[in-house]
Amino acid sequence: MTLTAERPTGQQPREERPAASPHRFRADVEGLRAVAVGLVLLDHVLGRPSGGFIGVDVFFVISGFLITGLLVRERERTGRISFRAFYVRRARRLLPAAVATLAATSLAAWLLFLGGRLQETLTDAAWALAFGANVHFAQQGTDYFQQTAAPSPVQHFWSLAVEEQFYLVWPLLILLVVAVAGRGRSARPLLAVAFLAVVAASFLWSVHASAVSPTTAYFSTFTRAWELGAGALVAVTATQLRRLPGVLRAALAWAGLLGVLASAAVITSADPFPGSVAALPVLSAVLLVAFGDAPGGPGTRWVLGSAPARFLGRISYSLYLWHWPVVVLTAAVLGAGTPTTAVVAIVVSLVLATVSYAAIEQPVLHSGWLLPGGRPPGPQHRAAAVRRRGRLVAAATASVLVVGGAGLTVAFPPGRLDAQAVAAAGAAAQAATEGDPLTRELRASAALVAWPADLQPALDELPGYLEEQWSGGCFDVGDWNADRCVFGDPGAPHSAVLLGDSVAGAWLPALRAAVEPQGWSIRTLTMGQCPNVDAVTLYQGRPFTECAEHREWALDLIDRTRPELVVLSHTYDTRLADPDADKAAVWEQGMTSVVQRVQRSGARVVVLTGPPSGANLQTCATTVSTPADCVQEPPRRFLQQVAVEEDVAEATGATFVDPERWFCVDDLCPAVVGSTPVYADGLHMTAEYAERIAPEVGAAVLGTA
């Protein structure tokens, strides 16, 4: 992402130069980069503002404006566009800091992450280095089982990939339009028409794709091209735009700033994005880029032109690169969502960005790397001073890291156990003599101070565990596979059905182990993200109409096959299409309708609340954590679900099963019980743990407890 200032390399021909040159260095644009990166940083660290991610869209507009302006002015000045010089400039500006970030992140992952997540991070880094991260993460985002996986510390490189893919084509388009315009004529009017056509086509596609496949659309270069093109339109119409009255230009610029800030406040991750929703931040950024330097506008010294804003804007490229790895890694070490983690993440990100700017970005830009003859641009004394300052900053940073690392090693030698942890383990061992076997094991596991060596599945296996578990094809069930998704003896005297989403499907190993030996067959009719609620829900930001169709098909099949028992289960995390609805009321009413529909078939209904969920071991388990660090309380979401579904069962006469006692004890829910990880991703049970609690599940479901 082009977050550093692009300074003009020459002047326009005299006859085309306006009185106030539109391509002079723009301090307000530098300040606008500060606003954009600040929104992204706050969103990623604090989760507020909810739409802080629109800072990326602001960057796209800035990039289109700066890069297109350079290309067009180069052609007007020299009569040609040097593709070699263009891509050399891109490489000099982007690669050094990006490569340093990827290398440092990979090293940190090697030190901190366990095998499975380490391998994923290295794979992600390879895609990022090849500027293909957007394609890679779009593929992962459309994979249901990747949606609850540990966040990649290099996922933010998708936006750099979008830009570089865009700029593989954009100079060619400019060259083609210029050729059509012919020599001796200004190509700007024709360029404006061509850019407008690209913006319109890309925007329409963005609206369509965001409605059909929001995850793919979010990462797509085709759905983002209009944002860069909008900035390009400003670049080729700058002369005309500056002829507007100064008062009007200032008012439009202030409206743009308010629009950017309002976008961050009102847009949420639930909105189909980019699509039409992105129009507000993009058009607001266009107004700021077009008129931000107007007298009386927000480009003044006390707003975008202020020293703090300009400094943050100068380091914004490095800050964007470094902040997300810092957020992910500090959460892994200190725990996510705490004030301490947030403060540390912000401070470390700012420090690393400043060091990266001074010791990597600037020295490279003032060096002769990739330039003809290897000679640095600009005055030699200036380049030498920048390089000396960079070496000094790098040396000071290395010294701090060495001294700090040595101090931490002395203060916290490897293998030393915290005294409180040891005491907690002793207390847990004593308490583990009370209660039934599962309760005792839960209580002991809540205070484990070391990862068991015989974990099954191993922690390294968890990243790809769910795909493997569901490779048999009975995750999404329909007409095409319903007959294959019946387990147990086909001639068994008793038949059961499991209906719900993927969380329901995770109960299948427990139910099979419990009921098949007692003369039952069990059919699964699950569909990912499809709860047993007669209401419109969302999937990837769009109304999940396929879920309603699946539910109707499944209920009709139950009517026709007349099973003896139907087990309903799902997660309460699924979003309703109506964001203003009372979720508890809608859920209770919608589930009651489904239960009553099943009961008309003559089946006995069991409402089995989904597990309380817990720590995601793909994120929580590191080389510096212990199982005790991954213990959580039952989430409020789970307690709400229990209350709602107990009311549904009471109103309909269904059997209600609260599973909390199989996962938590004394309000503590360990992520590992004995030598078994409870969840593969914090939400879906491992098959091994489901089989571990099969006797308890079977007794509750069959009514023999």
N, C-alpha and C positions, 0 to 999 in steps of 0.2 A: 504494500500500500504506500502510495507516495505521500508521506506525511511531512517531508522536509521541504523547505522553500525552494522553488525553481526561480532563479534569477535570470533575467534576459541576457542573451549572449551578444546582442547587437541591437541596432536601431532599425526602424522601418524606413522605407524610402520616403523622402521628404514630402512628396505629394500625398501620401496616405497617412501622415502622422497628424493626429488631432492636437489641439492646443495643449491639453493635459494628457500625456502619454498613458494609455490604458494598461501598458505592460510594465510599468515601473514596479519596483518591489513594493508589495502590499503588506504592511504591518498588520492590517485588519484581518487578512487571510491567515497570517501566522497565528493571530489570536483566535480565529475561528477553529483552527486545528486544535487549539487548547480546549475549547468548549467540547469539540467532538471526542477527543481522547478522554477528557474528564468524565463525560457521560458514560463512555464504555467502561472506564475503570470503576466508577461508583456502582454501576449496574453489576459488574462481575464480582466486586468485593462485598457490597452491602445488599445487593438485590434491589436497590432503589437508585434512581427512578426506574419504574418497571419497564419503560421503553428506552433505557439508556443505550441499548444496542443500535439505535438509529444513528449513533455517532459514526458508525461505519458508512452509512448512506451519505452523510455529510462529507466524509472523506472521499467518497466516489465522485461527488460533484466537484470538489476542489481539484481532484486529480484530473478529471476531464477538462476543466478550465485551464489548469497550468500546462499540462502536456500538450493539449491541442494548440494553445497559444504559442508555445515554443515551436511546434512543427510548422504552423502556418507562417509565423514570422521568419523562420528559416527559409522557407520557400520564397517569401516576398523579398528577403534580403539577398539571397544567393541565386534564386531561380531554380533551386533543386532542394530535395530532402535527402540527407545522407542517412540511410538506414543503419549503416555501421555505427555512425556517430550516435544515433538515437539509442541503439541497444547498448552501446558502451556506456552512455550516461546512465541508463537504467541499471546496468550491472554495477557500476561504481557506487550508485546511490543505495541500492537495495541489498546486494549480496553480502557485503562484509558483516553488517550488523545481524542480518538474518542467519548467516552461517554460524556466527558466534553464538546466537541464541539457541539454535538447534544443537550445536555441539555441547554447550553448557547444560541444556535440558537433558540431553541423552546421558551425559555423565551423571547428573543428579538422579536420573531414573535408575541408572545402573547401581548407584549407591543406596537408593531408597526403596525402589519397587522390587517386588518378588517376580519370579520368572515370567509368568503369564502376562502381567501388565507391562513388564519391561519390554518383552518382545513386541507387544502392541504399540508401545511408544516409539520404538525404533522403526517399526513399519510406517507409522504415521509421519515420523520425521523424514523418512526417505521420500514419501509422497510430497511433503511440504517442500523439500529441497528441489524437487522436480517441478514445482509449481502446479501440482495436480491435486492439492489437498481438498479442493472443493468437490472434485469428482469422487475422491475416496470417502469423504465424510457424507456425501449425499447417498452413496451406496450403503454405508453403515446406518444412516438415519432412516432409510426405508426398511431396514431389517428390524422387525419387532423386538427381537431379543437384544439388540444393541442399545435400545432406548433407555435402559436402566443400567447400562454398563458404566464403568468408571470413566470420568471425563478425560479426554486426551489433553495433555499439557501443551500440545501444538495445534489444537483444533482451530485457533484463531488465524492460522496461516491460510485458511480458505479464502479470505478476502484478498490476500496478495496474489493467490492463484487466479482469481477472477480478473484482477487488473492486468496481470501479465498475459493471460489468454486474450483479453480485450485488445491489448496493445500489439498482439501479433497481427491483427487484422486492421486496426484503426489507421495506421500510417498508409497502408495500401489503399484504403478508401479515400483518404485525403489526396494521395497521389493521382488516383483515377479521376477524381472530380477536378483537380487542378489541370489535368491533361485535357479534359473535356472543355474547360473554360478557355484554354489556349493562352499563349504568351501575350503579354501586353495588356491583359485585362485582370482586374481584381477577381479572384476566385471566391471571395468571401460570400457574396450573395448565393452562389450556387452551392457552396459548402453549407450554408445555413439551411437551404432546402434539403440537401442530402442528410444532414444531421437531424433535421426535424422528422424526416421519414424514418430514420433509424429509431429515434426516440418513440415515435408513435407505434411502430411495429413491436418494439421490445416491450413497451408498456402494456399493450393489449395482450401480448403473450404472457407477461408477468401476471396480469389479472386472471387470465385463464388458468395458468399453471398453478398459481397459488390456491385456487379453489379446488383443483383436481388432485394435486400432489404437493402439499405445502412444504414438506421436507426437501424434496428435490428442487423445488422452485427457490427455496431460500439460498441454496448454494450455487445456483446456476448462473453462468455468465450471461446467458441469453435473457434471463429475467432481470439482470442488473445492468445490462448495457445502456438502458435508457437513462440511468442515473449518471453515468459517466458522460453520455451524450448530452444531457441537459447542461452540464458544466461546459462542454465543448461549444454548445450554442451560445453561451454567454461570451466565450472567447472570441468568436467570429462576429459577434454583433456589438462588441464593447463600445466601438466608436459611436454607433447610433444611440446606444443606451445612455451614454454620458451626455447626450444633448438634452435629456429630460431636465426639467427645472430642478435646481438643487434641493429645494424644500421637499419636492415629491420623492427624489431619490433617497433622501435621509429618512423620510417616513416609511418608504418601502423597506429600507434596510432594518429599521427598528421592528417592523412587522415580521421580517424574516427571522430576526433573533428570537422574538417572542414565539414564532411558529416552531422553531427548533426546540426551544425549551418546553413548549406545550406538547409537542410530539412525544418527547421523552416522558412526560407526565401521564399522558392519556393512553398511549399505545402499550399493549401488554404482549407477552409471549403467546397468549391464546389467539391473537389476531392472525389471520392468514397473511403472511408477510413474505415478499414485499407487496405484490399486488397493488390494489388501489390505496391501501392503507399507507404505503410509502410515499404517496403523492405529497402529503403535508410536510414531512421533513425535507424531502428533495426540493420541492418548490420554495420552501423557506430558505434552504441553503443557497438556491439559485439567486434569490433576492439579496442575500448577504454577499455573495461573491460578486454580483453585478453592481451593487450600490453601497457596500460596506464602508467604502472610504469617502463617501459623500460628506461634505461639511455639515456638522451637527448630527451625523449618524453614529452608530455604535463603534466605529473604528477609532474613536477618540482615545486619548492616553489613559483615561480612567475606566475604559471597558475593554474592548478587544485589542486596543493599542497599548494597554498598560504593560509595564515591565514584567509582572508575574505571568500574564497571559502570553506574552511573546516568548518568554523563556520556556513555558510549558509547551507552546507551539513548536519551538525549535527542537525540543527533545521528544516530540510526540511520536515520531516513527519508532525510536528505540523504546519509548514507554509502551507503545502498543505491542511491540514484539515481546518485551520482557514481562509485562504485568500478568498475563494469563498463566505462564509457567509458574510464576511466583505464587499466584492464587492457588493453583492446584497443589503445588508442593508444600506450601505452608499449611494448607488444610490437612494434608496427609500427616504432617508432623505434629501440628498443634490442635487439630480437630477443626471441623468446619462450623461456621456460624457463630463463633465466639467473638466478643469485642477485641480480645487480644490478637486473634488471628487476623482480623480486619486491619487493625492498626499496623501490625507487622507487615502485612501484604502491601499496604499502601506505601509505607516508608521504604521497604526494600525495593519495591518497583521504581520509586522515584530515584533512589540512589543508583540502582543499576542502569536506569535510563540515562542519567546524567553522565555516568562513567562511560557508557556505550557511546554516547554522543561525542564526548571529549576525546576518548581514547581509540575509538574505532571509526565512527562516521567521518568526523572532520579530518583526521590524519589521512584517510584514504582519499577523500575528495581533494585534498591538497597535495596528493602524491601524483606520480606519473603512471600509476597502474592502469594498464590497458590503453594508454594514450600513445599516439605516434611518437616514436623516439623516447618514450618513457619520461618525458619532461612534464613536470607539474604545471598546472595552469596558474595564471596570476603571478604577482611579484614573488621572487624567490625568498625574500626575507619574511614575507607573510606565511608562506608555506612552511618554512623552517620553524617559525614560532609555534604554529599549530601543532607540528609534529613533536616538538619538544614538550609542549603542554600535554599532549596525548601520552607521551612516554612517562611523564611525571605522574599523571593520574593513574595510569596502569600500574606503575611501580607501587604507588601508595595503596591502591586497592589490593594488590597481591600481598603486600605486607600486612594489611589489616586481616585478610583472610587467613594467612598463615598463623599470625598471632592468635586470632580468635579461635581457629581450629585447635591449636595447641592448648589453649585455655579450656575449651570445652572437653577435650580429651582428658585433661587432668582432673577437671571438676566432675566429669561423668565417665569414668573408665568403663570400657566395654565389659558387659557381664555383671555389672553391679546392679542389684535389685533395690528398688526404693523400700525403705523401712516400713512405710505405711502399707505398701503392696504385700510385703511379707506378712505383716500382722493381719491384713485382710484375708490372706490365704489361710492363715492359721485359724481364724475365726470361722471361715467358710468350711474348713475341714471338720471343725467341731459341730457346726450346724448341719453338716451333710449327713449326720446320723438320724435326723428327724424327718418324718414323712415317708411317702411311698418311694419306690426306687427312682422314678423319673423326677420327682420333686427334689430328691437328694442330689441327683446328678445335675439338675439345673442350678441348684444352689452352689454346688462346688464349682461348676463351670463359670459362674458369674465372677469368680475371683481368681481365675487362672492367671498366672504371671509369666507364662511361657507358652509358645505355640506347640501343641503336641506334635511329635515327630511322625506319628502314624495317621495324620488326618486323611480321611477318605470321604469325598474326593479331596485331592491335594489342592492347596491354594493356587498353585500354578495352573490347575485345570479349569478354574472357575470362569475365565474370560470366554471360553467357547463352550461352556458346559451345557447351556440351555439348548443351543442348536443341536448338539449331539443327543440330548435327552429327547428332543421332539423330532429327531430325524426319521422316525417311523411314519410320520405323516398324519398323526391324529391330533394335531394342534388346532387347525381349522377344519371342522368337519362339515361336510355337506353331502349332497346326493352322490357325489363322485367317490366318496370313501367311507360312507356310513357303515357299509357292511363289513369293512375291514377293521372298524374301530369298536368291535365287540370283543371283550376279553373274558376268558374263562370257558367253561364247558358250554357249547351251544345248547346242549340238552339239559342244562341245569334246571332244577325245579323252581328256582327263584331268579328274578331278573331285576336289575337296577339300572338307572340312568344317571349320569353326572352331567349337569347342565350349568353353563356359565362361561367365564372368560379363562384366560391363561392361569390365573390364580386357582380357579377351580380345577383346571387340568393338573396342577401340581399336587392335588390331593390324590390323583389316580393311583400312584404306587402304594399309598397307605390303604386305600379302599380295596384294591386288588388283593393285597396281602391279607387283609382282614376278612373279606367276604367270600372270596373264591373257595377257600377250604371248607366253607360252611354251605356249599351247594348253591352259590350265586354266580350268575354271569353279570357283567357290567358293561354298559354301552356309554361311550363318551360323546357328547354333543357340544363340545366347547368351540368357542371362537374368540380370538384375541381381542381384548378391549370391548367385549360385548357382555355387559352385566345383565342380570335377570331383573330388569326394570323396564316397565312399559312406558318409556320416555325417550325423547331424542337426545342422544349423547354425541360427544365430539370425539373424533379421532384425527390426530395430526392437524388440528385446527379447523376441521370441516365437519358438518353434520354426518354422522356415521349411519347413512341409510342402509348400508349392507348389514348392519347389526340387526335392524328391525326386520329385515327380510329373513335373516338367519333365524331369529327368535321365532318368527311365525312358522317357518319350516320345521324347526325342532319341536315346537308345541304340537303341530299337526302330526308329526311322526309319533310323539308320545301318545296322542289320542288313538292312533291306529295300532300301535304295538302293545299298549296297555301294560306297562311294566308294573311291578309290585311296589317299587320304591324309586323315588326321584330325589336326588341330592342337589340342592341349589347352593352355589357358592360363587363369590366374585370379590373384587377389590372395590373399596369405596372411593378410591382416588379418581375414578372416571369422571370427567367433566360433563355437566349438562350443557345442552346447546343454548339454553337461556341462562346467561350469567347472573341475572337478577332473581332467579327463582330461589325459593326456600328449599335448599337441597334435601334436608331431612324430610320435609313434607312430601316433596316430589318422589323421593326414593321410597318412602313408606307406601305411598299410594301406588306407585308403579310396580313395586315388588308384590304388594298384596294382589294386584291384578294377575300377575304371572302365577303366583301360588294357587289362586283360585282356579285359574285355567288348567293347571296341572291336576288339581284335585278332581276336576270333572272327569278325568280319565279313570278315576278309581285308585290312583296311586297314593301311597303314603308319602308325604313330603317332609324332608329334613332340610331345615335352613341351617347350613354349616357356615358360620361367619369365616371369612378369610383370615389367615394368620395375621398377627399384629404387625408384621414386617420388622425389620431390624437393621443393624449396620450392614452396609454393603462391603463385604470382605475384599472385593476388588479394589476398593478405595481405602478401607480402614487398615487392612493387614499390610504392614510394611516391615522393613528391617529394623525399625526403631520402635514399633508398637508391640503391645501384648494383647492377648484376648480380653483382658479386663478393660482396655481402652475402647473396645468395640461393644461394650454392654450399653444398652439403651433402655429407657422406660417405655411402656406401652404408649404409642402416640395417641394424641387426642383424636385423630381421625378414626383410629380403631375403636376407641371408647364410644364415639358417636355412632359408628356402624353397629356395634353391639346393642346399643340402646334402641336404635331404629328397628333392627331385625328381630329383636326380642319382642317388640310391640307387634310386628307383622305376624310372628308365629303365634302369639297369644290371640290375635284377632281372627286368625284363620284356622286355628287348631293344629297347625304344623308343629313338628318337633324342632326345638331350637337347641343348637349346640354352640356354646362359647368355647373357643379353642385356647383361650389365654393360658390355662393351666398347663398346656403342653409345651409352651414356649417361654413362659415367664414365671418367676417366683419372687415374692417380696417386691413387686414392681420393678424387677430387673430382668431384662431379656437378653441373655448371652447370644452372641453370634456363632459360637461353637459350643456344642454340648458333648462332653466326653471327647471323642476323636472324630466328631461329625460336624461339618459346617451346616448350619441350619438353613441358610439361604444361599442361592447362587449369586444373587444380585441385590439382596436386601428386601426383595419382594416375593420372588418365587422360591419355594422350598426346593432343596435338593432331594432327589429320589431316595438317597440314603437316609436322610432324616425322616422323610415321610414313612419309610418302612420301619424306622426305629419306633415311631409312635403309632404304628398300625394297630396294636392291640387296644390302645385307648380309643383311637378313632372308630374302630369297628364296634366296640362296646357301646359308644355313644350313638352311633348311627343306627345300629340294629336294635337299640333299646335294651341291651343286656347288661348295661353298667349298673 
